[in-house]
């Protein structure tokens, strides 16, 4: 059984957007939320790009997800859910399980990613508010 450890100030949190896009204001609110908790947000440039339906093209969302899963961040936190997360699963299924396990956080269509990382890689995941919701103060942390 795998477990996760509490986060400490200075720990990295990789932000991904595997489904729908968040606005610039939502992203900045999410970053500010993490910084308030003294965590280090990792948000590669171009994570959110103009696209007709998703946060980016399928190829770019796959690239950013792979980068997150293989990074040295302790947590991968989804900015937003929505249809599209499932479209990156075939590419993740071709990957070898990363050496460093991470905590995956999100809800909604992120469930497909939760299922994958727990069943295929033995990771722990957490159904919890999406980061853009916390950044917009739609959910109050306790």
N, CA, C and O of each residue as an XYZ file, in Angstrom:
568
protein
N       0.843     -1.184      0.000
C       0.000      0.000      0.000
C       0.885      1.242      0.000
O       1.814      1.355      0.800
N       0.600      2.133     -0.867
C       1.348      3.381     -0.979
C       0.645      4.469     -0.175
O      -0.574      4.440     -0.010
N       1.412      5.413      0.316
C       0.810      6.523      1.034
C       1.498      7.815      0.624
O       2.534      7.798     -0.041
N       0.920      8.917      1.022
C       1.516     10.208      0.729
C       1.874     10.886      2.034
O       1.347     10.563      3.099
N       2.778     11.828      1.919
C       3.230     12.553      3.094
C       2.698     13.975      3.053
O       2.401     14.501      1.980
N       2.577     14.591      4.206
C       2.147     15.977      4.265
C       3.111     16.845      3.477
O       4.305     16.557      3.392
N       2.582     17.892      2.914
C       3.428     18.832      2.181
C       4.097     19.780      3.163
O       3.578     20.065      4.242
N       5.255     20.256      2.759
C       6.015     21.214      3.553
C       6.249     22.468      2.734
O       6.232     22.415      1.505
N       6.466     23.592      3.395
C       6.797     24.810      2.651
C       7.969     24.540      1.701
O       8.955     23.899      2.065
N       7.831     25.039      0.497
C       8.866     24.844     -0.521
C       8.646     23.641     -1.415
O       9.356     23.484     -2.408
N       7.673     22.775     -1.093
C       7.391     21.626     -1.953
C       6.788     22.102     -3.271
O       6.026     23.068     -3.308
N       7.140     21.409     -4.346
C       6.646     21.758     -5.675
C       5.299     21.095     -5.951
O       5.062     19.937     -5.606
N       4.432     21.876     -6.586
C       3.125     21.386     -7.025
C       3.030     21.684     -8.519
O       3.040     22.844     -8.930
N       2.937     20.637     -9.321
C       2.860     20.786    -10.780
C       1.399     20.962    -11.169
O       0.563     20.122    -10.836
N       1.088     22.038    -11.865
C      -0.275     22.325    -12.311
C      -0.465     21.798    -13.724
O       0.335     22.082    -14.615
N      -1.529     21.028    -13.923
C      -1.859     20.581    -15.274
C      -3.310     20.940    -15.572
O      -4.115     21.180    -14.672
N      -3.610     20.967    -16.855
C      -4.954     21.252    -17.313
C      -5.302     20.243    -18.403
O      -5.290     20.573    -19.588
N      -5.616     19.001    -17.992
C      -5.835     17.942    -18.978
C      -7.173     18.003    -19.705
O      -7.383     17.262    -20.665
N      -8.073     18.866    -19.270
C      -9.383     18.981    -19.901
C      -9.626     20.390    -20.383
O      -8.927     20.889    -21.265
N     -10.620     21.028    -19.798
C     -10.988     22.386    -20.186
C      -9.952     23.403    -19.722
O      -9.170     23.140    -18.808
N      -9.960     24.549    -20.355
C      -9.031     25.625    -20.017
C      -9.559     26.457    -18.851
O     -10.765     26.545    -18.620
N      -8.640     27.054    -18.139
C      -8.949     28.043    -17.115
C      -8.536     29.401    -17.679
O      -7.629     29.492    -18.507
N      -9.210     30.449    -17.220
C      -8.842     31.792    -17.670
C      -7.530     32.209    -17.000
O      -7.094     31.596    -16.026
N      -6.922     33.243    -17.530
C      -5.691     33.772    -16.947
C      -5.908     34.151    -15.485
O      -5.057     33.875    -14.640
N      -7.037     34.778    -15.185
C      -7.339     35.169    -13.805
C      -7.466     33.942    -12.901
O      -7.011     33.970    -11.758
N      -8.077     32.872    -13.397
C      -8.218     31.647    -12.612
C      -6.856     31.011    -12.342
O      -6.586     30.533    -11.240
N      -6.012     31.013    -13.359
C      -4.664     30.449    -13.205
C      -3.880     31.264    -12.186
O      -3.230     30.702    -11.305
N      -3.939     32.587    -12.302
C      -3.213     33.442    -11.352
C      -3.755     33.274     -9.930
O      -2.988     33.305     -8.968
N      -5.057     33.098     -9.794
C      -5.643     32.834     -8.477
C      -5.154     31.512     -7.904
O      -4.887     31.408     -6.707
N      -5.037     30.505     -8.759
C      -4.542     29.198     -8.323
C      -3.088     29.299     -7.860
O      -2.717     28.744     -6.827
N      -2.284     30.004     -8.626
C      -0.875     30.199     -8.263
C      -0.778     30.946     -6.930
O       0.010     30.572     -6.062
N      -1.574     31.994     -6.772
C      -1.570     32.768     -5.526
C      -1.995     31.890     -4.348
O      -1.428     31.999     -3.260
N      -2.989     31.022     -4.556
C      -3.444     30.114     -3.502
C      -2.289     29.237     -3.033
O      -2.069     29.097     -1.830
N      -1.546     28.643     -3.973
C      -0.428     27.772     -3.607
C       0.672     28.549     -2.891
O       1.246     28.075     -1.911
N       0.955     29.747     -3.394
C       2.002     30.561     -2.764
C       1.615     30.963     -1.346
O       2.470     31.058     -0.465
N       0.327     31.196     -1.133
C      -0.152     31.532      0.216
C       0.177     30.402      1.186
O       0.468     30.651      2.356
N       0.131     29.172      0.707
C       0.444     28.001      1.520
C       1.940     27.674      1.473
O       2.370     26.628      1.960
N       2.730     28.586      0.877
C       4.187     28.461      0.796
C       4.631     27.252     -0.024
O       5.687     26.668      0.219
N       3.803     26.894     -0.996
C       4.145     25.841     -1.937
C       4.651     26.493     -3.221
O       4.351     27.654     -3.497
N       5.412     25.746     -3.991
C       6.012     26.276     -5.215
C       5.235     25.747     -6.419
O       5.355     24.573     -6.766
N       4.443     26.607     -7.055
C       3.706     26.151     -8.235
C       4.635     26.002     -9.435
O       5.496     26.846     -9.682
N       4.444     24.918    -10.168
C       5.186     24.677    -11.404
C       4.157     24.692    -12.528
O       3.305     23.808    -12.623
N       4.250     25.695    -13.363
C       3.304     25.861    -14.465
C       4.094     26.205    -15.721
O       4.435     27.367    -15.944
N       4.386     25.200    -16.543
C       5.158     25.474    -17.751
C       4.461     26.483    -18.659
O       3.238     26.488    -18.793
N       5.259     27.318    -19.263
C       4.716     28.303    -20.192
C       3.970     27.573    -21.315
O       4.455     26.575    -21.848
N       2.811     28.074    -21.659
C       2.024     27.481    -22.738
C       1.082     26.383    -22.297
O       0.431     25.756    -23.132
N       0.997     26.136    -20.986
C       0.085     25.093    -20.504
C      -1.335     25.358    -20.995
O      -2.032     24.447    -21.443
N      -1.746     26.605    -20.903
C      -3.064     27.001    -21.415
C      -2.821     27.784    -22.693
O      -2.119     28.795    -22.691
N      -3.402     27.313    -23.777
C      -3.232     27.988    -25.074
C      -4.583     28.029    -25.776
O      -5.432     27.171    -25.538
N      -4.783     29.008    -26.631
C      -6.058     29.074    -27.350
C      -6.365     27.765    -28.075
O      -5.546     27.247    -28.834
N      -7.546     27.253    -27.824
C      -7.995     26.017    -28.437
C      -9.519     26.070    -28.458
O     -10.132     26.693    -27.591
N     -10.117     25.436    -29.421
C     -11.570     25.547    -29.558
C     -12.345     24.869    -28.441
O     -13.502     25.222    -28.210
N     -11.750     23.907    -27.740
C     -12.534     23.175    -26.753
C     -11.777     22.884    -25.461
O     -12.344     22.980    -24.372
N     -10.511     22.531    -25.577
C      -9.723     22.132    -24.411
C      -8.729     23.220    -24.009
O      -8.701     24.307    -24.586
N      -7.918     22.896    -23.006
C      -6.903     23.834    -22.531
C      -5.759     23.993    -23.526
O      -4.994     24.955    -23.448
N      -5.643     23.060    -24.451
C      -4.570     23.070    -25.434
C      -4.861     21.923    -26.396
O      -5.875     21.238    -26.265
N      -3.981     21.718    -27.349
C      -4.157     20.584    -28.251
C      -3.963     19.281    -27.479
O      -3.366     19.277    -26.403
N      -4.463     18.185    -28.023
C      -4.259     16.891    -27.372
C      -2.770     16.624    -27.189
O      -2.344     16.201    -26.114
N      -1.981     16.867    -28.223
C      -0.533     16.607    -28.154
C       0.131     17.405    -27.044
O       0.957     16.867    -26.306
N      -0.214     18.673    -26.915
C       0.401     19.496    -25.872
C      -0.085     19.109    -24.487
O       0.698     19.132    -23.538
N      -1.347     18.758    -24.345
C      -1.844     18.319    -23.040
C      -1.160     17.029    -22.615
O      -0.862     16.835    -21.437
N      -0.912     16.149    -23.580
C      -0.171     14.914    -23.314
C       1.257     15.245    -22.886
O       1.762     14.678    -21.917
N       1.900     16.145    -23.592
C       3.282     16.529    -23.283
C       3.384     17.108    -21.878
O       4.277     16.736    -21.116
N       2.470     18.023    -21.529
C       2.502     18.620    -20.191
C       2.199     17.589    -19.106
O       2.794     17.632    -18.029
N       1.281     16.667    -19.379
C       0.972     15.620    -18.394
C       2.188     14.723    -18.172
O       2.523     14.408    -17.030
N       2.845     14.314    -19.242
C       4.039     13.474    -19.103
C       5.125     14.213    -18.331
O       5.812     13.625    -17.496
N       5.276     15.502    -18.614
C       6.259     16.304    -17.890
C       5.923     16.332    -16.397
O       6.813     16.206    -15.555
N       4.649     16.494    -16.074
C       4.224     16.524    -14.673
C       4.498     15.185    -13.992
O       5.039     15.148    -12.887
N       4.129     14.094    -14.646
C       4.272     12.778    -14.039
C       5.728     12.377    -13.837
O       6.024     11.578    -12.949
N       6.634     12.908    -14.635
C       8.051     12.563    -14.506
C       8.859     13.651    -13.798
O      10.076     13.520    -13.663
N       8.214     14.707    -13.352
C       8.913     15.814    -12.684
C       9.307     15.436    -11.252
O       8.983     14.354    -10.763
N      10.014     16.362    -10.596
C      10.371     16.143     -9.194
C       9.348     16.751     -8.233
O       9.592     16.808     -7.027
N       8.212     17.205     -8.753
C       7.147     17.747     -7.901
C       6.555     16.620     -7.051
O       6.530     15.465     -7.477
N       6.082     16.956     -5.856
C       5.449     15.962     -4.990
C       3.977     15.766     -5.321
O       3.394     14.723     -5.027
N       3.382     16.796     -5.943
C       1.946     16.782     -6.208
C       1.688     17.221     -7.640
O       2.383     18.086     -8.174
N       0.683     16.615     -8.253
C       0.130     17.088     -9.523
C      -1.293     17.500     -9.203
O      -2.103     16.680     -8.772
N      -1.597     18.776     -9.414
C      -2.917     19.298     -9.066
C      -3.559     19.844    -10.324
O      -2.990     20.708    -10.991
N      -4.724     19.353    -10.648
C      -5.419     19.762    -11.863
C      -6.089     21.117    -11.664
O      -6.775     21.351    -10.669
N      -5.878     21.992    -12.623
C      -6.517     23.304    -12.578
C      -8.019     23.187    -12.751
O      -8.798     23.842    -12.060
N      -8.402     22.343    -13.683
C      -9.821     22.209    -14.002
C     -10.085     20.822    -14.566
O      -9.182     20.194    -15.118
N     -11.286     20.352    -14.434
C     -11.663     19.054    -14.987
C     -12.220     19.240    -16.376
O     -11.800     20.133    -17.113
N     -13.149     18.410    -16.724
C     -13.798     18.522    -18.025
C     -13.309     17.499    -19.018
O     -12.211     16.952    -18.905
N     -14.148     17.262    -19.979
C     -13.840     16.292    -21.023
C     -12.480     16.604    -21.639
O     -12.169     17.759    -21.929
N     -11.697     15.588    -21.829
C     -10.375     15.739    -22.429
C      -9.327     14.948    -21.667
O      -8.347     14.486    -22.250
N      -9.530     14.792    -20.374
C      -8.567     14.039    -19.566
C      -8.405     12.619    -20.090
O      -7.297     12.087    -20.153
N      -9.518     12.022    -20.461
C      -9.486     10.648    -20.959
C      -8.694     10.513    -22.255
O      -8.212      9.426    -22.575
N      -8.559     11.592    -22.994
C      -7.849     11.533    -24.277
C      -6.340     11.405    -24.111
O      -5.644     11.059    -25.065
N      -5.824     11.677    -22.917
C      -4.379     11.531    -22.708
C      -4.011     10.151    -22.146
O      -2.833      9.803    -22.076
N      -5.013      9.373    -21.750
C      -4.745      8.072    -21.138
C      -3.977      7.095    -22.037
O      -3.064      6.434    -21.541
N      -4.295      6.968    -23.326
C      -3.531      6.023    -24.143
C      -2.026      6.325    -24.158
O      -1.209      5.405    -24.193
N      -1.667      7.592    -24.131
C      -0.241      7.944    -24.102
C       0.383      7.633    -22.754
O       1.527      7.184    -22.689
N      -0.362      7.867    -21.669
C       0.160      7.535    -20.349
C       0.327      6.022    -20.194
O       1.261      5.559    -19.539
N      -0.576      5.264    -20.796
C      -0.518      3.802    -20.705
C       0.747      3.242    -21.367
O       1.186      2.143    -21.030
N       1.323      3.980    -22.291
C       2.553      3.550    -22.961
C       3.797      3.881    -22.140
O       4.887      3.380    -22.416
N       3.621      4.731    -21.126
C       4.751      5.129    -20.280
C       5.065      4.068    -19.242
O       4.187      3.336    -18.785
N       6.318      4.002    -18.887
C       6.735      3.212    -17.750
C       6.368      4.017    -16.503
O       6.476      5.243    -16.518
N       5.946      3.370    -15.443
C       5.581      4.081    -14.214
C       6.762      4.916    -13.729
O       7.866      4.394    -13.579
N       6.542      6.204    -13.484
C       7.632      7.054    -12.990
C       8.188      6.538    -11.666
O       7.464      5.958    -10.856
N       9.485      6.758    -11.460
C      10.135      6.281    -10.233
C       9.597      6.984     -8.993
O       9.384      6.354     -7.957
N       9.378      8.292     -9.104
C       8.884      9.059     -7.958
C       7.359      9.124     -8.005
O       6.778      9.688     -8.933
N       6.725      8.545     -7.001
C       5.272      8.611     -6.911
C       4.860     10.008     -6.483
O       5.574     10.681     -5.739
N       3.702     10.434     -6.960
C       3.175     11.747     -6.636
C       1.723     11.602     -6.193
O       1.077     10.583     -6.441
N       1.240     12.621     -5.547
C      -0.173     12.686     -5.197
C      -0.881     13.433     -6.315
O      -0.503     14.558     -6.641
N      -1.892     12.833     -6.901
C      -2.702     13.466     -7.938
C      -3.968     14.008     -7.281
O      -4.673     13.286     -6.575
N      -4.249     15.301     -7.526
C      -5.428     15.936     -6.931
C      -6.328     16.484     -8.034
O      -5.851     17.095     -8.990
N      -7.614     16.263     -7.894
C      -8.605     16.788     -8.827
C      -9.931     16.071     -8.638
O     -10.069     15.200     -7.779
N     -10.894     16.451     -9.451
C     -12.227     15.853     -9.371
C     -12.879     16.008    -10.745
O     -12.262     16.557    -11.657
N     -14.070     15.550    -10.899
C     -14.811     15.631    -12.147
C     -14.210     14.646    -13.142
O     -13.967     13.493    -12.785
N     -13.968     15.062    -14.357
C     -13.433     14.145    -15.366
C     -12.004     13.707    -15.059
O     -11.459     12.851    -15.755
N     -11.403     14.273    -14.046
C     -10.075     13.850    -13.617
C     -10.142     12.427    -13.063
O      -9.107     11.781    -12.895
N     -11.330     11.943    -12.782
C     -11.510     10.588    -12.258
C     -10.827      9.550    -13.142
O     -10.306      8.559    -12.632
N     -10.820      9.756    -14.444
C     -10.143      8.797    -15.327
C      -8.646      8.744    -15.021
O      -8.041      7.674    -15.082
N      -8.050      9.883    -14.694
C      -6.630      9.906    -14.325
C      -6.417      9.265    -12.954
O      -5.444      8.538    -12.753
N      -7.329      9.533    -12.003
C      -7.237      8.891    -10.683
C      -7.222      7.367    -10.842
O      -6.381      6.674    -10.270
N      -8.157      6.877    -11.620
C      -8.263      5.434    -11.824
C      -6.990      4.882    -12.441
O      -6.492      3.839    -12.018
N      -6.469      5.568    -13.426
C      -5.251      5.093    -14.091
C      -4.071      5.031    -13.129
O      -3.427      3.989    -13.011
N      -3.775      6.144    -12.431
C      -2.564      6.161    -11.592
C      -2.674      5.201    -10.407
O      -1.665      4.653     -9.964
N      -3.880      4.993     -9.892
C      -4.009      4.064     -8.764
C      -3.940      2.612     -9.228
O      -3.286      1.788     -8.588
N      -4.608      2.291    -10.334
C      -4.636      0.904    -10.790
C      -3.372      0.480    -11.525
O      -2.908     -0.648    -11.365
N      -2.819      1.373    -12.324
C      -1.670      1.005    -13.145
C      -0.325      1.277    -12.477
O       0.623      0.513    -12.659
N      -0.236      2.353    -11.712
C       1.055      2.742    -11.134
C       1.103      2.592     -9.623
O       2.168      2.759     -9.029
N      -0.019      2.283     -8.984
C      -0.033      2.109     -7.536
C       0.122      3.398     -6.746
O       0.572      3.377     -5.600
N      -0.248      4.517     -7.353
C      -0.154      5.812     -6.682
C      -1.391      6.047     -5.823
O      -2.401      5.351     -5.934
N      -1.273      7.038     -4.975
C      -2.403      7.510     -4.187
C      -2.948      8.748     -4.885
O      -2.186      9.563     -5.405
N      -4.256      8.882     -4.894
C      -4.850     10.085     -5.488
C      -5.898     10.624     -4.531
O      -6.366      9.925     -3.632
N      -6.250     11.868     -4.742
C      -7.162     12.538     -3.835
C      -8.238     13.269     -4.637
O      -7.943     14.182     -5.409
N      -9.487     12.852     -4.440
C     -10.604     13.591     -5.024
C     -10.792     14.822     -4.163
O     -11.224     14.730     -3.014
N     -10.468     15.963     -4.719
C     -10.510     17.209     -3.957
C     -10.773     18.354     -4.929
O     -10.696     18.167     -6.144
N     -11.081     19.534     -4.402
C     -11.395     20.660     -5.285
C     -10.305     20.933     -6.326
O      -9.109     20.778     -6.077
N     -10.767     21.333     -7.466
C      -9.851     21.737     -8.530
C      -9.179     23.041     -8.129
O      -9.757     23.865     -7.420
N      -7.969     23.208     -8.588
C      -7.174     24.351     -8.155
C      -7.740     25.683     -8.604
O      -7.605     26.677     -7.890
N      -8.371     25.730     -9.770
C      -8.934     27.026    -10.199
C     -10.104     27.432     -9.296
O     -10.366     28.622     -9.123
N     -10.811     26.450     -8.717
C     -11.916     26.765     -7.799
C     -11.383     27.370     -6.499
O     -11.952     28.323     -5.966
N     -10.301     26.812     -6.005
C      -9.680     27.353     -4.795
C      -9.115     28.747     -5.060
O      -9.199     29.631     -4.207
N      -8.541     28.933     -6.240
C      -7.990     30.229     -6.605
C      -9.047     31.314     -6.738
O      -8.768     32.494     -6.527
N     -10.283     30.901     -7.096
C     -11.385     31.859     -7.207
C     -12.185     31.959     -5.901
O     -13.191     32.664     -5.827
N     -11.721     31.248     -4.889
C     -12.364     31.251     -3.568
C     -13.800     30.737     -3.625
O     -14.660     31.177     -2.862
N     -14.047     29.795     -4.543
C     -15.361     29.159     -4.619
C     -15.470     28.032     -3.601
O     -16.567     27.586     -3.266
N     -14.322     27.580     -3.115
C     -14.266     26.541     -2.102
C     -13.351     27.080     -1.009
O     -12.236     27.523     -1.288
N     -13.815     27.044      0.211
C     -13.016     27.566      1.326
C     -12.218     26.423      1.955
O     -12.808     25.457      2.441
N     -10.877     26.519      1.952
C     -10.089     25.480      2.620
C     -10.277     25.560      4.123
O     -10.450     26.646      4.675
N     -10.245     24.453      4.762
C     -10.416     24.409      6.229
C      -9.092     24.118      6.881
O      -9.012     24.038      8.107
